[in-house]
Amino acid sequence: MKHKGGADLRGQARAPLFEALARYLGQDKAAFHTPGHKQGAGIDPDWLALVGRGIFRMDLTVLPETDCLFQPTGPIRQAQLLAARAYGADRSYFLVGGSTGGNLTMLMGVLFPGDKVIVPRHTHKSVIAGLIMTGALPVYVHPELAQGWDLILNVCPESIRRAIAENPGARAVFISSPTYHGVCCDLESIVKTSHLGDRIVMVDQAHGPHLRFHPSLPASAMESGADICVESSHKIISALTQAAMLHMRGPNIDVRDLESVLLLTQTTSPSYLLMASLDLARRQMALRGREMLDRAINLAQEIRRAVNRTRGLYCLDAPDVAPFGFDPAKLTVFVDGLGLTGYQASRILNRKYGVQAEMADWDHVAFIISIADDAGSRDRLIGALRGLARDHRPGKGKRRHKVKFPSNYPPMSMTPRDAYFSPYRTVPLKQAAGEIPTEFITVYPPGIPVVVPGERITAEAVEYVTAMRRLGAIIVSPMTRGSDHIRVVA
Ligand SMILES: Cc1ncc(COP(=O)(O)O)c(C=O)c1O
């Protein structure tokens, strides 16, 4: 497999969809179609006064000049072809519902009810949602944990090999790589093992839209030989929020099945702003990705070194996660040495220093460095973290907030689909250990479900959710609507 051959630069200086929209704006057309604001004319005046009319003029719809996402023959087709070339895929598809929609599409495009699929247990909840929709049977694989930190790393090839040996009939292997913290699997080994039995390899690469474009980053899913992947182009690179892509390569994916699922999972009114942002983000990465990512990686390494010279703080680094791969642009800063939880530190950084982190956990705060950062933002983050450490001197025995992410999961009692659609009764969470849930509990971020339909709730999970709620984590479940009850199979 050829790694980091760089994007195929043929035609990459073009942005066909963006150019088509720009051309359309130059024409004097009277709009008698959606969206109802008619290129900004009907937008609330307060909004217009704040941001101007420009962006609204481009909020167009399916027109002969702008093409149709579901039967592309013009600029959208050309834009997707250029994306496929840049990403080393056979085909690429624009997504307007994030990697969430992409994961649903991937699972529905590949799996049939009753198919076995090997899935890491630390997967995003959209993957479990896909299992509910398909009726596939998950074989959960447990991720490795970091030595010395309460941090989920990722799954190793050996765990996948074992799961395949125990489930030789599994039709597919699903991998999430990189994680929220930038920890990447040895995808090439996993793909080799999985392909031996003609299993399809699907990758949730939500956090890796940039991997392809820099030689020092871990290999992307397409470079590693995966059959299909999704990525959130709105993370790290410059597409707008919700914009994502799906790539496929090789003979194992039935393109007709995949394209018919895209008709079901995508809105019939995809945003042309989102799609144009995908076209431009691809062009930017293909032409300038290496240089822009060089800068982002260097800035991240400078921040990492400064943090690791600051008493009471520690920033995760590549050797800490070896032999897993690592994306250094993810900064995971442990603050428990200051006697603070990640939530407390994140609040202080926001209120006192005007620095907004990506996420917090009980013992760390995570920051994303992207192609948009510069020396100014680097210095601001370093200054804020040093200030935090000055205000909260490290002290003996201050590691008092320890809350462990549950690591023991019982075998699945029912498929996610059967549990989700089962008759239910409602019980208080604190009495729910041993019950089979019909719904999720997810701690946000990173959005990994602690409780999933079909898998018995453990006392450890109840304890974790209760503790995380007390610490100020966002708990996404029906319980957030003011109840502390959960639905379990009757
Ligand atoms: C691993 C993983 N997969 C999928 C998603 C969903 O991505 P999106 O927000 O683009 O829908 C996320 C979101 O953070 C994620 O962390």
Ligand as a Chemical Component Dictionary entry (heavy atoms), coordinates in Angstrom:
data_LIG
# 
_chem_comp.id                   LIG 
_chem_comp.type                 NON-POLYMER 
_chem_comp.pdbx_formal_charge   0 
_chem_comp.three_letter_code    LIG 
# 
loop_
_chem_comp_atom.comp_id 
_chem_comp_atom.atom_id 
_chem_comp_atom.alt_atom_id 
_chem_comp_atom.type_symbol 
_chem_comp_atom.charge 
_chem_comp_atom.model_Cartn_x 
_chem_comp_atom.model_Cartn_y 
_chem_comp_atom.model_Cartn_z 
_chem_comp_atom.pdbx_ordinal 
LIG C1 C1 C 0 -15.589 9.180  16.689 1  
LIG C2 C2 C 0 -16.713 10.031 16.203 2  
LIG N1 N1 N 0 -17.488 9.575  15.208 3  
LIG C3 C3 C 0 -18.509 10.299 14.713 4  
LIG C4 C4 C 0 -18.797 11.551 15.228 5  
LIG C5 C5 C 0 -19.937 12.313 14.653 6  
LIG O1 O1 O 0 -19.445 13.323 13.829 7  
LIG P1 P1 P 0 -20.334 14.551 13.387 8  
LIG O2 O2 O 0 -20.375 15.491 14.553 9  
LIG O3 O3 O 0 -19.621 15.121 12.197 10 
LIG O4 O4 O 0 -21.691 14.046 13.051 11 
LIG C6 C6 C 0 -18.020 12.074 16.273 12 
LIG C7 C7 C 0 -18.324 13.386 16.820 13 
LIG O5 O5 O 0 -17.628 13.972 17.581 14 
LIG C8 C8 C 0 -16.958 11.288 16.783 15 
LIG O6 O6 O 0 -16.209 11.725 17.804 16 
# 
loop_
_chem_comp_bond.comp_id 
_chem_comp_bond.atom_id_1 
_chem_comp_bond.atom_id_2 
_chem_comp_bond.value_order 
_chem_comp_bond.pdbx_ordinal 
LIG C1 C2 SING 1  
LIG C2 N1 SING 2  
LIG C2 C8 DOUB 3  
LIG N1 C3 DOUB 4  
LIG C3 C4 SING 5  
LIG C4 C5 SING 6  
LIG C4 C6 DOUB 7  
LIG C5 O1 SING 8  
LIG O1 P1 SING 9  
LIG P1 O2 DOUB 10 
LIG P1 O3 SING 11 
LIG P1 O4 SING 12 
LIG C6 C7 SING 13 
LIG C6 C8 SING 14 
LIG C7 O5 DOUB 15 
LIG C8 O6 SING 16 
# 
